[in-house]
């Protein structure tokens, strides 16, 4: 099994108040997206990076389940003013921070300007304390999923060797690229039989995107179909912690390594949270 190339994913510039924000997204559910974002965050932590994950899957928030945690509060309580952001954050293995969102992202549309500014001040405190903010979006083409993807610096689209998953991954990228032609997508093939199958899927999707949209996605590599992943989910222990030498963990560590290198991709100097709040303002 081959790990992703160290420079396969280009890193946009960031400052202390602007961590690198990466949305993990998919056209359909059941592709292992939440497990991948969680384990990638832990792999980055092992490499000395400060990481927070926003659980933005509003319909099926899974990160707390994967860790065996039961949050009492989420971003909705921060939006309403009942709790501060630091009071709702969950603490995972290796010092990983998780922000449970539930319906809190959608509730941003109900904020007035003063409330948005107060919330942004709290969110900026979190942003200044991390190097990476990973976003676990829902699956599909809902307005919230698309808004979280477009707010992030870039996105990793997770698919698997299955026709509907590949078709839905294409549909997701198409919708975003038609809105922002230069949006940096990176395609990751999960549950692949081997490197050759993953290469064929990536090249096939890339060819379709080039033919119809003149767009070429990046390559985030692949993760092989590994029984250790399913066992880790059942035991609610991330596989990079439970079985760090298993093939899936080795591949995810390769993804983390690729995220740490590469030349800069230039995007507007606006933070993820500012983009999300602007979407909330437009939705009112």
C-alpha positions as CSV (number, residue, x, y, z in Angstrom):
1,X,0.0,0.0,0.0
2,X,1.3,3.4,-0.9
3,X,0.8,6.5,1.3
4,X,-0.1,9.9,-0.3
5,X,2.7,11.9,-1.8
6,X,4.1,14.3,0.8
7,X,3.3,17.3,-1.4
8,X,0.0,16.1,-2.8
9,X,-2.0,18.6,-0.8
10,X,-0.9,22.2,-0.9
11,X,-1.1,24.3,2.3
12,X,-2.6,27.8,2.2
13,X,-0.9,30.4,4.3
14,X,-2.2,30.9,7.9
15,X,-1.6,33.1,10.8
16,X,-2.1,32.5,14.6
17,X,-5.7,33.7,14.1
18,X,-6.3,31.9,10.9
19,X,-5.7,28.1,11.3
20,X,-5.8,26.0,8.2
21,X,-9.5,24.9,7.8
22,X,-10.2,21.7,5.9
23,X,-13.7,20.3,5.3
24,X,-14.1,16.6,5.1
25,X,-17.2,16.0,2.9
26,X,-18.9,13.5,0.7
27,X,-21.7,13.2,-1.8
28,X,-23.4,10.4,0.2
29,X,-23.2,8.8,3.6
30,X,-21.6,5.5,4.4
31,X,-18.1,6.3,3.0
32,X,-16.3,6.5,6.3
33,X,-15.9,10.3,6.4
34,X,-16.4,10.9,10.1
35,X,-13.9,8.2,11.0
36,X,-11.4,9.6,8.6
37,X,-11.7,13.2,9.9
38,X,-11.3,12.0,13.5
39,X,-8.3,9.8,12.8
40,X,-6.7,12.4,10.6
41,X,-7.0,14.9,13.5
42,X,-5.3,12.5,15.8
43,X,-2.5,11.8,13.3
44,X,-1.9,15.6,13.1
45,X,-1.9,15.8,16.9
46,X,0.8,13.1,17.0
47,X,2.8,15.3,14.6
48,X,2.7,18.1,17.1
49,X,-0.2,20.1,15.6
50,X,-2.9,21.8,17.6
51,X,-6.2,20.5,16.2
52,X,-9.9,21.1,16.7
53,X,-12.7,19.4,14.8
54,X,-16.1,21.0,14.2
55,X,-18.8,18.3,14.1
56,X,-20.9,19.9,11.4
57,X,-22.9,16.8,10.4
58,X,-26.2,18.3,11.7
59,X,-28.3,15.3,10.9
60,X,-26.1,12.4,12.1
61,X,-23.4,13.8,14.4
62,X,-21.1,10.9,14.8
63,X,-17.8,12.1,16.3
64,X,-19.0,11.8,19.9
65,X,-20.3,8.3,19.1
66,X,-17.0,7.3,17.7
67,X,-15.3,8.4,20.9
68,X,-18.0,7.2,23.3
69,X,-18.7,10.7,24.5
70,X,-22.1,12.2,25.4
71,X,-22.1,16.0,25.0
72,X,-24.7,17.8,27.2
73,X,-24.3,21.1,25.2
74,X,-23.4,22.0,21.6
75,X,-23.0,25.1,19.4
76,X,-26.7,25.8,19.6
77,X,-26.3,26.7,23.3
78,X,-23.4,29.0,22.4
79,X,-25.5,30.7,19.7
80,X,-28.3,31.2,22.2
81,X,-25.9,32.6,24.8
82,X,-26.6,29.8,27.4
83,X,-23.0,28.6,27.3
84,X,-19.6,29.9,26.2
85,X,-17.8,28.0,23.5
86,X,-15.2,26.6,25.9
87,X,-17.9,25.1,28.0
88,X,-19.3,22.9,25.1
89,X,-16.1,21.7,23.6
90,X,-15.3,18.0,24.0
91,X,-11.8,16.7,24.8
92,X,-10.7,13.6,22.9
93,X,-7.6,11.5,22.9
94,X,-4.1,13.1,22.6
95,X,-5.5,16.5,23.4
96,X,-7.9,16.7,20.4
97,X,-10.7,19.3,20.8
98,X,-14.1,18.7,19.3
99,X,-16.9,21.3,18.8
100,X,-20.3,19.6,18.8
101,X,-22.5,21.6,16.4
102,X,-25.9,19.8,16.2
103,X,-28.3,22.4,14.8
104,X,-26.1,25.3,16.0
105,X,-24.7,26.1,12.5
106,X,-28.2,26.5,11.0
107,X,-29.1,28.7,14.0
108,X,-26.5,31.3,12.9
109,X,-29.1,32.6,10.5
110,X,-31.2,33.9,13.4
111,X,-28.5,36.0,14.9
112,X,-28.5,39.8,14.7
113,X,-25.3,41.8,14.0
114,X,-24.4,42.3,17.6
115,X,-24.9,38.6,18.5
116,X,-22.8,37.6,15.5
117,X,-19.9,39.9,16.6
118,X,-20.0,38.4,20.2
119,X,-20.0,34.9,18.8
120,X,-17.2,35.7,16.4
121,X,-15.0,36.9,19.3
122,X,-15.4,33.5,21.0
123,X,-14.8,31.6,17.8
124,X,-11.6,33.6,17.1
125,X,-10.3,32.6,20.6
126,X,-10.5,29.0,19.5
127,X,-9.0,29.7,16.1
128,X,-6.0,31.4,17.7
129,X,-5.3,28.3,19.8
130,X,-5.2,25.8,16.9
131,X,-3.1,25.1,13.8
132,X,-5.8,23.1,12.1
133,X,-9.6,23.3,12.2
134,X,-11.1,20.2,10.5
135,X,-14.8,20.2,9.6
136,X,-16.9,17.1,9.4
137,X,-19.7,18.1,7.2
138,X,-22.9,16.2,6.5
139,X,-23.3,14.2,3.3
140,X,-25.1,15.4,0.2
141,X,-25.9,18.8,-1.3
142,X,-27.8,20.5,1.5
143,X,-27.3,24.3,2.0
144,X,-25.5,23.7,5.3
145,X,-23.1,21.2,3.7
146,X,-22.3,23.5,0.8
147,X,-21.9,26.6,3.1
148,X,-19.4,24.8,5.4
149,X,-17.4,23.5,2.3
150,X,-17.3,27.0,0.8
151,X,-16.3,28.6,4.1
152,X,-13.3,26.2,4.5
153,X,-9.9,26.9,2.9
154,X,-10.2,23.6,1.1
155,X,-12.0,20.3,1.2
156,X,-11.2,16.6,1.1
157,X,-14.0,14.7,-0.8
158,X,-14.3,11.2,0.5
159,X,-15.6,8.5,-1.8
160,X,-15.4,4.7,-2.0
161,X,-15.3,2.2,-4.8
162,X,-19.0,2.1,-5.4
163,X,-20.9,3.7,-8.4
164,X,-23.3,5.8,-6.4
165,X,-20.6,7.2,-4.1
166,X,-18.5,8.2,-7.0
167,X,-21.4,9.8,-8.9
168,X,-22.4,11.8,-5.7
169,X,-18.8,12.9,-5.2
170,X,-18.8,14.3,-8.7
171,X,-22.1,16.0,-8.1
172,X,-20.9,17.7,-5.0
173,X,-17.7,19.0,-6.6
174,X,-19.7,20.2,-9.6
175,X,-22.0,22.3,-7.5
176,X,-19.2,23.9,-5.6
177,X,-16.9,24.5,-8.6
178,X,-19.7,26.1,-10.5
179,X,-19.9,28.7,-7.7
180,X,-16.1,29.0,-7.1
181,X,-14.0,27.9,-10.1
182,X,-10.7,27.7,-8.2
183,X,-12.0,26.0,-5.1
184,X,-9.3,23.5,-3.9
185,X,-10.8,20.0,-3.7
186,X,-8.7,16.9,-2.9
187,X,-10.2,13.5,-3.7
188,X,-9.6,10.7,-1.2
189,X,-10.7,7.1,-2.0
190,X,-11.6,5.2,1.1
191,X,-12.1,1.4,1.5
192,X,-10.1,0.8,-1.6
193,X,-8.9,-2.8,-2.5
194,X,-5.4,-1.5,-3.3
195,X,-3.5,1.4,-4.8
196,X,-4.4,0.5,-8.3
197,X,-8.2,0.5,-7.7
198,X,-7.8,3.9,-5.9
199,X,-5.8,5.3,-8.9
200,X,-8.4,4.2,-11.4
201,X,-11.2,5.9,-9.4
202,X,-9.3,9.1,-8.9
203,X,-8.3,9.3,-12.6
204,X,-11.8,8.4,-13.8
205,X,-13.4,11.2,-11.7
206,X,-10.7,13.7,-12.6
207,X,-11.2,12.9,-16.3
208,X,-15.0,13.6,-16.0
209,X,-14.4,16.8,-14.1
210,X,-11.9,18.0,-16.8
211,X,-14.2,17.1,-19.6
212,X,-17.3,18.8,-18.3
213,X,-15.9,21.5,-16.0
214,X,-12.2,22.0,-17.0
215,X,-11.4,21.3,-13.4
216,X,-8.7,19.0,-11.9
217,X,-9.0,17.9,-8.3
218,X,-6.1,17.2,-6.1
219,X,-5.2,13.8,-4.9
220,X,-5.4,13.1,-1.2
221,X,-4.5,9.5,-1.7
222,X,-6.4,6.4,-0.5
223,X,-7.1,4.3,2.5
224,X,-7.4,0.5,2.0
225,X,-10.4,-1.5,3.3
226,X,-9.1,-2.5,6.7
227,X,-11.0,-4.7,9.2
228,X,-9.3,-2.8,12.0
229,X,-11.4,0.2,11.2
230,X,-14.7,-1.6,11.9
231,X,-13.4,-3.0,15.1
232,X,-12.3,0.4,16.3
233,X,-15.8,1.8,15.6
234,X,-17.4,-0.9,17.6
235,X,-15.1,-0.4,20.5
236,X,-15.3,3.5,20.2
237,X,-11.5,3.8,20.1
238,X,-10.0,5.6,17.0
239,X,-8.0,3.1,14.9
240,X,-4.8,5.3,14.9
241,X,-4.9,5.0,18.7
242,X,-6.0,1.4,19.0
243,X,-4.0,-0.1,16.1
244,X,-1.4,2.5,15.0
245,X,0.4,0.1,12.7
246,X,-2.7,-1.1,10.8
247,X,-2.8,-0.3,7.1
248,X,-5.6,2.3,7.5
249,X,-3.6,4.1,10.2
250,X,-0.5,4.1,8.1
251,X,-2.4,5.7,5.2
252,X,-4.0,8.3,7.4
253,X,-0.6,9.2,8.9
254,X,0.5,9.7,5.3
255,X,-2.4,12.0,4.7
256,X,-1.4,14.0,7.8
257,X,2.1,14.2,6.5
258,X,0.9,15.6,3.2
259,X,-1.2,18.2,4.9
260,X,1.9,19.6,6.6
261,X,3.8,20.2,3.4
262,X,3.6,21.9,0.0
263,X,3.6,25.4,-1.5
264,X,0.8,27.9,-0.7
265,X,-2.6,28.1,-2.2
266,X,-3.9,31.7,-2.1
267,X,-7.5,32.2,-0.9
268,X,-9.2,35.4,0.3
269,X,-7.8,36.5,3.7
270,X,-11.1,35.9,5.6
271,X,-11.4,33.3,8.3
272,X,-13.6,30.3,8.2
273,X,-15.9,31.6,11.0
274,X,-16.3,35.0,9.2
275,X,-17.4,33.1,6.1
276,X,-19.9,31.0,8.0
277,X,-21.3,34.0,9.8
278,X,-21.6,35.9,6.4
279,X,-23.6,32.9,5.2
280,X,-25.9,33.2,8.2
281,X,-26.4,36.9,7.5
282,X,-27.4,36.1,3.9
283,X,-29.8,33.5,5.0
284,X,-31.8,35.9,7.1
